[in-house]
Amino acid sequence: MTSKKLVNTVAGCADDALAGLVACNPSLQLLHGHRVALRSDLDSLKGRVALLSGGGSGHEPAHAGFIGKGMLTGVIAGAVFTSPAVGSILAAIRAVAQVGTVGTLLIVKNYTGDRLNFGLAREQAQAEGIPVEMVVIGDDSAFTVLKKAGRRGLCGTVLIHKVAGALAEAGVGLEEITKRVSAVAQAMGTLGVSLSSCSAPGSRPTFELAADEVELGLGIHGEAGVRRIKMASADEIVTLMLDHMTASSNVSHVPVRAGSSVVLMVNNLGGLSFLELGIIADAAVRALEGRGVKIARALVGTFMSALEMPGISLTLLLVDEPLLKLIDAETTASAWPNVAKVPVTGRKRSRAAPAEPLEASVSTTEGGLTSKRVVLVLERVCATLLGLEDRLNALDRAAGDGDCGTTHSRAARAIQGWLKEGPPPASPTQLLSKLSLLLLEKMGGSSGALYGLFLTAAAQPLKAKTDLPAWSAAMDAGLEAMQKYGKAAPGDRTMLDSLWAAGQELQAWKSPGANLFQVLTKAVQGSRWANGTPKEITL
């Protein structure tokens, strides 16, 4: 069965995609009658070298996304995964020659169709007297034995666009640019891995993988790779990729070793999530630095895709300072990332967390007696919650996911464990703050967050005073925080109802001469009968 694609027609999808890019980018123009995109400021290139690239569509943002000052002058796009027509390539060469450029460099990926069509267009243009050179990029590091066709052109081609663009922008001549980028192309390698294939519009997937298989060393047209490996962790797959592409026994390897300085490209082949891309990037940085390799720059994103293929490719380019300056040179190309012009390796990647505020210690006799009372109360509360675990779960199953008792038992056991570590602080503020942190960390769920909010807010009014009015104010503060962030209101039949009923009774503590235990007893009774339903609350 063919895959679903959001296209108008299969035949017109490449034209529509290029037209959409140009429509949204005022710095680009279409060459009438051809699937060619050019810089709209073409006339400004008089006296400089023009750079043209291209190939089949389906690799977006390559190649048109890399048109701009400091990168490509234009691109010629074929149908999906199909080399562009010779006539369109020749038309692009003529167009840039007409504005007075001093020559054109064709940057071509090493695929038979691209070599033939771009090569034929070059020959015809030279016959017309137009200076044209061509470099064929083969950066694939998949093949351990070199095939007659040579290494395929992959994502590393984008780095050649960048280097050539910086040289052209600096006014370097055609012959010198050709020579220098040819040398750069020999100092890089790319290797891809995919979780499954892709499918061109109107077609079936190009290959099938078992659920536990991954394709290693595949190209960018959905063609199969050099071997299939078992699904593994991101760290293991990245290690395997780096081992393969740097092994000296591999005839297509890139000679990266300890002490090397590289540009790393982590390229999304089209269908990988940003989450996975970040995980792969982290694994690649750690693996390379673990081998003693210095990462001078890291580019992470989608540079050269294979439609919706869920996979990645890694590119390594050996660099020195002069080459880095070309990589860092300014460009207006929309798909080139805003890369920090500093090395990745050697940078401090974390900041120390702020220290917890120091707490005043309480060592008075009264504090010790208070702590003992607190322990007795907390132990009674914990024992009650543990005894009600099954009943609370049963009640919760009638209206929820049936884990209310389990959640509260988890909190009770956490408090019991904490009490065994030593006496709790006698300061009410410190006590409630400690309990808040404990429940947030150990209890979990929305209950843990709500109790944590309640206790954190309740602790604040007790900093200045600890008399009965202050405790009533603490209850008010806690309830206010629960309503503010939990969005529940009294009467919504939530955990707030019982606490709210108790809080109403505790308002009596704000009156002079209020009796501690009488008010507290009424608060407990009020909370048990909130919403007319008796609650299992015992002091």
Summary of the structure (lengths in Angstrom):
residues: 539
radius of gyration: 34.1
end to end distance: 67.2
largest distance: 108.3
contacts: 1795
relative contact order: 0.07
helix: 45%
strand: 15%
